[in-house]
Amino acid sequence: MSILDDKKKIVILGGSYGGASTAHYLLKHAIPKLPDPKSYQLVLISTSSQTMCRPAAPRALISDAMFPQDKLFVSIPESFSQYAAGSFVFEQGTVTALDHENRTVSVSLAKSGDSSSAELKVAYHALVIATGASTLSPLLGFIHDEVALKSSWAAFRTALPKAKHIVVTGGGASGVEVAGELGEHLNGRAGWLSSTLSNPKVQITLLSGGSRILPYLRPAIAQTAETYLAKLGVRIVHNTRVTTVAPAAAGIEDIATNATLTLDNGETLQADLYIPATGAIPNTNFVSDTLRCPDGRINTDVSTLRVVGAGERVYSIGDASSAARPAIHNIISMVPVLCANVKRDLLLAAGQSAQVAGEDRIFKEDTRETQLVPIGKSKGVGAAMGMKFPSFLVWLIKGRDYWLWTTGNLWSGKQWTKES
Ligand SMILES: Cc1cc2nc3c(=O)[nH]c(=O)nc-3n(C[C@H](O)[C@H](O)[C@H](O)COP(=O)(O)OP(=O)(O)OC[C@H]3O[C@@H](n4cnc5c(N)ncnc54)[C@H](O)[C@@H]3O)c2cc1C
């Protein structure tokens, strides 16, 4: 199916938690309620033709045997084949420019395994920006597509058996999870009576970059995480940051190379493998600075999820948006709100009265302490809705399969069967 010129295009950029969910919800609950549903087409554009359970990356990067690969990666076109012909189209490509004055997006269509590329310009009637955020390390999600991700995992796995010292930077959940998974895989776990693993086979250093790890959680929980990491042979260094990396491509473009890391205390570390799991970089460089916050996220109204200053019917959701802390539970609660407001705006644009279109729906972020952090295959720390969870519960909910039990319903759209 291709993009049809005679239809009004609802364009969604990014095919992950925010973009794929919004697409299912609009196709199920918004477009069918418009006066002439057949006059609309939903266009989903993403660099990768697959969705992935991104939280699983810290364990998945070690080996394909860690997870069933057909559940970890799911085809976007197949997930959307359930909708009527002509109502949905997927384009694999990278959005290179948003012209919000003229209401178009430019896309570089570069198919996996094909060196040719073509340019596409799509005029949108409504637009949802859900292009998420990237980590410096390409091991932790789609910087490009599934082919690139799997090739960086392959390079890492080839180098892993020879590594004697691995340095991970970033004291947030990603860094802690990566260090924990590698620690357990390479070193095993110290016995009940030992607080640390003495003489680990592989030295793993986690540079937290601050005075503690896991800043979203209360200090006592972070302290428990430190004790679990010590049992896996992970050494944590606080208040120290990497200032230079030689060669500069280490850990970013060249996954498998040895690196010399110069620290801000003047010391150097030699790493056989270096994994920068530090703060996320919003994928928004195709958007004018006038629509972005200083941190690079799309300047989004925290209540309505409309993009501030972008013109009519432009919205943002997920890690690309400034509306909430980047986390999947926030995206799940944003989807029905964003889609209700898209529906309302489309009804008004189709000439329906304000009474028929109804009021704006308002998003309110749940800011209670919520984060679950597995530490290896059997332990974990965390809290949800302000309540501290015991290690067993963290394992049960997340550590067992890193949320893979949730993504089947999300990618297939079953999660959104009912309008909520
Ligand atoms: C290692 C790790 C573990 C995590 N664990 C958890 C967890 O346990 N719980 C939790 O709540 N959150 C977790 N997160 C955060 C969670 O993954 C994100 O909040 C979530 O993935 C954001 O979804 P998104 O749809 O906004 O964007 P993303 O998942 O970042 O996806 C963005 C999509 O847009 C595409 N894209 C990017 N740029 C362009 C472009 N220019 N043109 C077209 N397409 C583009 C990408 O290919 C991708 O498909 C974790 C993150 C990481 C890195």
PDBQT file of the ligand as one rigid body, heavy atoms in Angstrom, charges set to zero:
ROOT
HETATM    1  C1  LIG A 501      18.172   0.138  28.150  1.00  0.00    +0.000 C 
HETATM    2  C2  LIG A 501      16.857   0.789  28.421  1.00  0.00    +0.000 A 
HETATM    3  C3  LIG A 501      15.976   0.232  29.332  1.00  0.00    +0.000 A 
HETATM    4  C4  LIG A 501      14.747   0.832  29.599  1.00  0.00    +0.000 A 
HETATM    5  N1  LIG A 501      13.905   0.265  30.509  1.00  0.00    +0.000 NA
HETATM    6  C5  LIG A 501      12.720   0.837  30.774  1.00  0.00    +0.000 A 
HETATM    7  C6  LIG A 501      11.801   0.266  31.689  1.00  0.00    +0.000 A 
HETATM    8  O1  LIG A 501      12.053  -0.785  32.251  1.00  0.00    +0.000 OA
HETATM    9  N2  LIG A 501      10.639   0.903  31.922  1.00  0.00    +0.000 N 
HETATM   10  C7  LIG A 501      10.324   2.071  31.299  1.00  0.00    +0.000 A 
HETATM   11  O2  LIG A 501       9.258   2.634  31.559  1.00  0.00    +0.000 OA
HETATM   12  N3  LIG A 501      11.150   2.638  30.404  1.00  0.00    +0.000 NA
HETATM   13  C8  LIG A 501      12.333   2.041  30.115  1.00  0.00    +0.000 A 
HETATM   14  N4  LIG A 501      13.184   2.610  29.213  1.00  0.00    +0.000 N 
HETATM   15  C9  LIG A 501      12.747   3.811  28.516  1.00  0.00    +0.000 C 
HETATM   16  C10 LIG A 501      11.809   3.374  27.375  1.00  0.00    +0.000 C 
HETATM   17  O3  LIG A 501      12.474   2.452  26.566  1.00  0.00    +0.000 OA
HETATM   18  C11 LIG A 501      11.380   4.597  26.616  1.00  0.00    +0.000 C 
HETATM   19  O4  LIG A 501      10.636   5.447  27.477  1.00  0.00    +0.000 OA
HETATM   20  C12 LIG A 501      10.535   4.209  25.404  1.00  0.00    +0.000 C 
HETATM   21  O5  LIG A 501      11.211   3.325  24.548  1.00  0.00    +0.000 OA
HETATM   22  C13 LIG A 501      10.180   5.461  24.654  1.00  0.00    +0.000 C 
HETATM   23  O6  LIG A 501       9.347   5.120  23.611  1.00  0.00    +0.000 OA
HETATM   24  P1  LIG A 501       9.163   6.133  22.399  1.00  0.00    +0.000 P 
HETATM   25  O7  LIG A 501       8.090   5.546  21.531  1.00  0.00    +0.000 OA
HETATM   26  O8  LIG A 501       8.975   7.507  22.873  1.00  0.00    +0.000 OA
HETATM   27  O9  LIG A 501      10.568   6.146  21.628  1.00  0.00    +0.000 OA
HETATM   28  P2  LIG A 501      11.678   5.072  21.303  1.00  0.00    +0.000 P 
HETATM   29  O10 LIG A 501      11.398   3.775  21.961  1.00  0.00    +0.000 OA
HETATM   30  O11 LIG A 501      12.967   5.755  21.548  1.00  0.00    +0.000 OA
HETATM   31  O12 LIG A 501      11.489   4.842  19.760  1.00  0.00    +0.000 OA
HETATM   32  C14 LIG A 501      11.598   5.872  18.821  1.00  0.00    +0.000 C 
HETATM   33  C15 LIG A 501      11.303   5.301  17.449  1.00  0.00    +0.000 C 
HETATM   34  O13 LIG A 501      11.436   6.352  16.496  1.00  0.00    +0.000 OA
HETATM   35  C16 LIG A 501      12.315   5.969  15.464  1.00  0.00    +0.000 C 
HETATM   36  N5  LIG A 501      13.004   7.182  15.007  1.00  0.00    +0.000 N 
HETATM   37  C17 LIG A 501      13.951   7.895  15.666  1.00  0.00    +0.000 A 
HETATM   38  N6  LIG A 501      14.334   8.961  14.931  1.00  0.00    +0.000 NA
HETATM   39  C18 LIG A 501      13.602   8.911  13.793  1.00  0.00    +0.000 A 
HETATM   40  C19 LIG A 501      13.543   9.723  12.629  1.00  0.00    +0.000 A 
HETATM   41  N7  LIG A 501      14.289  10.838  12.481  1.00  0.00    +0.000 N 
HETATM   42  N8  LIG A 501      12.695   9.364  11.631  1.00  0.00    +0.000 NA
HETATM   43  C20 LIG A 501      11.914   8.246  11.760  1.00  0.00    +0.000 A 
HETATM   44  N9  LIG A 501      11.931   7.447  12.843  1.00  0.00    +0.000 NA
HETATM   45  C21 LIG A 501      12.763   7.778  13.840  1.00  0.00    +0.000 A 
HETATM   46  C22 LIG A 501      13.233   4.934  16.106  1.00  0.00    +0.000 C 
HETATM   47  O14 LIG A 501      13.768   4.049  15.147  1.00  0.00    +0.000 OA
HETATM   48  C23 LIG A 501      12.276   4.210  17.048  1.00  0.00    +0.000 C 
HETATM   49  O15 LIG A 501      11.571   3.213  16.365  1.00  0.00    +0.000 OA
HETATM   50  C24 LIG A 501      14.400   2.021  28.923  1.00  0.00    +0.000 A 
HETATM   51  C25 LIG A 501      15.274   2.583  28.000  1.00  0.00    +0.000 A 
HETATM   52  C26 LIG A 501      16.487   1.981  27.729  1.00  0.00    +0.000 A 
HETATM   53  C27 LIG A 501      17.412   2.592  26.735  1.00  0.00    +0.000 C 
ENDROOT
TORSDOF 0
